[in-house]
Amino acid sequence: MKLGFIGLGKMGDAILSGIITKKVFSPEDIYYYDPVKEVSGIHRMKDEGSLYEAVDIVILAIKPQVFPEVISLLQASKHRPILVSIAGGIDLSYLEKHFPHQKIVRVMPNLAATIGQSVSVYAKNSHVTSRDESIITSIFSSIGTLHLIKEEWMDGVLALNGSFPAYLYRFIEGMVKRAVADGFPEAFAKQLILETTLGSALFAMQDERSFTELIRDICSPKGITLEGIKVLEEANIDFLQAKVYDATKTRSMEIRREIK
Ligand SMILES: NC(=O)c1ccc[n+]([C@@H]2O[C@H](COP(=O)([O-])OP(=O)(O)OC[C@H]3O[C@@H](n4cnc5c(N)ncnc54)[C@H](OP(=O)(O)O)[C@@H]3O)[C@@H](O)[C@H]2O)c1
């Protein structure tokens, strides 16, 4: 089975490293086309069309804005590789319109793919078989975890995986700033809070209690953490977070409409 990449930028490169490191495909079965990037050890094709004809699975790792142009170069082909799009805003129905009766998978990885820690989600159309799905699973498991979701969740999910690292970093940034103003060296404050974030995530994954219960456990009555939690509640953090979620989802829906 031959795998091809159209576009080998940050994300294409991360997936390529994952599959080579985890030996999901051997380099002689990997093909790519990218206008500028040159990678040794795998096959470079002269254009999008020749790449498409040569492989069984195509990963479209290009920006959403480039899709109309690239699709116009591929859609006349009689060849029917499995199409995998990782582009934000490109939905299954858009691809199905241009590639009817073809196997199509939409995957949304996140930034941590570059260190093999992506939390990726995917949706598929009805032509994708369980065998196809297991190949897709092995490709994207090489860069982290992969979860099947309903396609209608693809906009909202960005608030949980794609965009969430930025929201978390924003919270961390504010805490680090305040600690620095209080006399902590910045690097030390950053290290402590990142280690705490990692430990807290691992702990919560192993503990079946709800977040309310976990928080209650840390906040003893008249204790220290409770005072910080009160500040968050007074600032109506639930309202703020719902707005962040909705803004993320709305913008994703807008981009989808702009491309159509
Ligand atoms: N980065 C992320 O964290 C992330 C997360 C989830 C999903 N994604 C999605 O992944 C896709 C790729 O993102 P990225 O961050 O990897 O972007 P990127 O670094 O800009 O990579 C895109 C690559 O495609 C190349 N390219 C442009 N036109 C092409 C064409 N006609 N045929 C073949 N290759 C072409 C670009 O070359 P030039 O630079 O010369 O144009 C570039 O090397 C996007 O759709 C994005 O929505 C990214």
The ligand as a MOL file (V3000), in Angstrom:
LIG
                    3D

  0  0  0     0  0            999 V3000
M  V30 BEGIN CTAB
M  V30 COUNTS 48 52 0 0 0
M  V30 BEGIN ATOM
M  V30 1 N -0.5090 23.4390 12.2660 0
M  V30 2 C -1.4410 22.9470 13.0690 0
M  V30 3 O -1.3260 22.9770 14.3090 0
M  V30 4 C -2.6580 22.2820 12.4910 0
M  V30 5 C -3.5600 21.6060 13.3510 0
M  V30 6 C -4.6590 20.9460 12.7760 0
M  V30 7 C -4.8680 20.9830 11.4060 0
M  V30 8 N -4.0070 21.6870 10.6240 0 CHG=1
M  V30 9 C -4.2870 21.7350 9.1830 0
M  V30 10 O -3.2200 21.1370 8.4890 0
M  V30 11 C -3.1070 21.7390 7.2050 0
M  V30 12 C -1.6610 22.1030 6.9850 0
M  V30 13 O -1.2890 23.0280 7.9880 0
M  V30 14 P 0.2380 23.3510 8.2770 0
M  V30 15 O 0.2770 24.0710 9.5700 0
M  V30 16 O 1.0660 22.1270 8.0670 0 CHG=-1
M  V30 17 O 0.5070 24.4070 7.0720 0
M  V30 18 P 1.8660 24.7270 6.3490 0
M  V30 19 O 3.0050 24.5800 7.2940 0
M  V30 20 O 1.6740 26.0400 5.6440 0
M  V30 21 O 1.9850 23.5430 5.2670 0
M  V30 22 C 1.3020 23.5120 4.0540 0
M  V30 23 C 2.3040 23.0440 3.0010 0
M  V30 24 O 1.6100 22.8220 1.7700 0
M  V30 25 C 2.3760 23.4160 0.7440 0
M  V30 26 N 1.5400 23.7040 -0.4190 0
M  V30 27 C 0.9530 24.8730 -0.7850 0
M  V30 28 N 0.2760 24.6980 -1.9460 0
M  V30 29 C 0.4390 23.4120 -2.3070 0
M  V30 30 C -0.0140 22.6410 -3.3940 0
M  V30 31 N -0.7800 23.1760 -4.3610 0
M  V30 32 N 0.3320 21.3370 -3.4600 0
M  V30 33 C 1.1080 20.7940 -2.5000 0
M  V30 34 N 1.5680 21.4710 -1.4480 0
M  V30 35 C 1.2400 22.7810 -1.3420 0
M  V30 36 C 2.9390 24.6590 1.3980 0
M  V30 37 O 3.9950 25.2010 0.6380 0
M  V30 38 P 4.1830 26.8210 0.7030 0
M  V30 39 O 4.5800 27.1330 2.0980 0
M  V30 40 O 5.2380 27.0580 -0.3160 0
M  V30 41 O 2.8570 27.4260 0.3270 0
M  V30 42 C 3.3920 24.0880 2.7370 0
M  V30 43 O 4.6500 23.4600 2.6600 0
M  V30 44 C -4.0290 22.9700 7.1980 0
M  V30 45 O -5.1730 22.6980 6.4230 0
M  V30 46 C -4.4040 23.1600 8.6430 0
M  V30 47 O -5.7470 23.6180 8.7720 0
M  V30 48 C -2.8930 22.3110 11.1110 0
M  V30 END ATOM
M  V30 BEGIN BOND
M  V30 1 1 1 2
M  V30 2 2 2 3
M  V30 3 1 2 4
M  V30 4 1 4 5
M  V30 5 2 4 48
M  V30 6 2 5 6
M  V30 7 1 6 7
M  V30 8 2 7 8
M  V30 9 1 8 9
M  V30 10 1 8 48
M  V30 11 1 9 10
M  V30 12 1 9 46
M  V30 13 1 10 11
M  V30 14 1 11 12
M  V30 15 1 11 44
M  V30 16 1 12 13
M  V30 17 1 13 14
M  V30 18 2 14 15
M  V30 19 1 14 16
M  V30 20 1 14 17
M  V30 21 1 17 18
M  V30 22 2 18 19
M  V30 23 1 18 20
M  V30 24 1 18 21
M  V30 25 1 21 22
M  V30 26 1 22 23
M  V30 27 1 23 24
M  V30 28 1 23 42
M  V30 29 1 24 25
M  V30 30 1 25 26
M  V30 31 1 25 36
M  V30 32 1 26 27
M  V30 33 1 26 35
M  V30 34 2 27 28
M  V30 35 1 28 29
M  V30 36 1 29 30
M  V30 37 2 29 35
M  V30 38 1 30 31
M  V30 39 2 30 32
M  V30 40 1 32 33
M  V30 41 2 33 34
M  V30 42 1 34 35
M  V30 43 1 36 37
M  V30 44 1 36 42
M  V30 45 1 37 38
M  V30 46 2 38 39
M  V30 47 1 38 40
M  V30 48 1 38 41
M  V30 49 1 42 43
M  V30 50 1 44 45
M  V30 51 1 44 46
M  V30 52 1 46 47
M  V30 END BOND
M  V30 END CTAB
M  END
